[in-house]
Amino acid sequence: MTASSSLGTSSGTTSAPPDTVPDLRVDEVTALLFREARLLDDVQWDKWLDLFTEDGLYWIPLEDTAAGPDRDLAIAYDDAEGRAARVFRRQRTRVYDQDPPSRTVHAVCNVEVVGTDDEGDVVVYSTQFVGEVRAGGDAQIGLNSPRLLMARVEHRLQLTDDGPRIRMKKVLLLDRAQPLYNMSFLI
Amino acid sequence: MLDNQVPMTQRAVFDTADTFEVSGRIYHDAEIFNREIQLIFGRTWVYVGHESELPAPGDLKTVVVAQQPIILIRDDDGEVIALLNRCRHRGAVICRTEHDHANTLRCPYHGWTYAKDGNLLGVPNPSGYPSTFDKSRWGLRRVARIGSYRGLLFVNLATDGHSLEEHLAPIRRYIDWWFDRAPDGNVKILSPPHRIHYPGNWKWQAENGHDGYHGDFVHESYHRTERELGPPPARPKPQAQKCTRGFTFGHGIFERRVRSPWLASWTGRLMRDFPEYERIMRSRFADAELDDITARRDTFVFPNLYLFETHIRVIEPLAVNRTTVKMQFYELQGSPQEVTASRMKSHERFFGPSGLGTPDDIEMFVRNETGIRASPDDTVLLARGMHRERRGPDGEVVGDGSDEVPLRALYREWDRLMSA
């Protein structure tokens, strides 16, 4: 699939929502997004991996222009191997940036099914609020300060025999142009 | 034994034949930070950006040096000029965005308008000033000095002190080799940088970029992940000759040097993976030169710049306990597009706020920041490898890969400037 999209971009490479009604209801989409949020908040990252298609993409752009992901640096740009590496590192190795670990709360709202893209994937927009904190002892600098990350999120969902799966998740952070502290958890 | 001629509470750097220690106060004392801003960032050559960020006349970038807002703008002659970002009338800042383009600089408060070179062009309702009002006296103030080396832009707020050429002279050959990896000999900033913030002192980052001691520990998780999931390692396993170098004026390098076919280096692997890039490099350089060019180096230019394989890193001290780090990914100009894409994906995997490496480093900085508060006057020990120091080709100090030679160079310059 191409990585271009329309949410918040200046590229406008995706056409307006087509007249055809996607074969997927808002409540089915919402159920998937809620399930994803729950898996992330429960740190069930292995199950989160299974939500994606083989060629799925997890993408947190820095700037989302027509130049595309080979020319625009991203905060994260994970194909299946990249996602697997992220999860392996977190779950199977000694990670200092997640010691102590992040707690997160994902709130998913403004869910809108806006159409299908050129490849027949269903395009879904949502607004997400992600609270995050790492808890530690009183003296610890860099811990104990809850953060609120806000993002517009675009999902591209492929309809499979097992239900919808994520072909792309693109997270446009509200403060993507500002300096960010430790982001070693999943959004 | 420390030289105790001066009371411990007044000295910060203990540099003797037997040891090298710095007081923990230098990381959390706000008064020392204020002196650093004045005597280091206000008096040395500070990296502010790359010329490719301002390709055309009127392109501008706003930066902060020694806590002062500054405009870099390319004038009609093609030169980059550094102006204080402050209207001479009532002090309002002129430019707010980080990158912009302007034919004139206009203060929104009362409409005073300046040319790209800072000259005052006009004030609204000029009859409010007498005919003797001399506009030539009220242009935007220029930063004392600005200089460029192969596109790397530096400013110096002080009129006196050594030139940029003198400042870079000790490590110029290494900077040149860094540029030589680009077929056109130039780099180009492609996109906004990775921006990272941490609640800690700026020197934690300054110390860490060329520290060859921490990698196996802090980045154990990254290395293990790459071993398990990454591409199979080359056989026989390529070995790099590691060393550290410490120079006059605070510069330092952590170096990993390999022999042809250079497979233990970034540049060597790029040549293996992208034949067109290898063809270009071999057409430009002999094997002996490629030994120098392909060596992987983390190069620190005192006080705020690192040159890395994938990015230019800029350290911005905001307060004694607040620091911003920017990682500017760059293209090796003249290299095939696939080389850029491959380098970008490698960069994204390790670096940035969500990379598999950077957050572990940042975690160490905040651990340092926390731990240093215990026994606040106690020193940290930067003496590793003092007993095996030797001299390099330009008279620089050379140590083994995990030695703290670059840190000692950094703090000798720090001490020299802070003692002024």
Interface residues (C-beta under 8 A of the other chain):
Chain A: I60 L62 E63 A67 D70 R71 D72 L73 A74 I75 A76 Y77 E81 G82 A84 A85 R86 F88 R89 R92 T93 R94 V95 Y96 D97 D99 A139 Q140 I141 G142 L143 A177 Q178 P179 L180 Y181 N182 M183 S184
Chain B: E98 L190 S191 P192 P193 H194 R195 I196 H197 Y198 P199 G200 V218 E220 S221 Y222 R224 T225 E226 E228 L229 G230 N321 T324 V325 K326 F329 Q337 T340 A341 M344 K345 H347 E348 R349 G352 P353 S354 L356 P359 D360 I362 E363 M364 V366 R367 E369 T370 R373
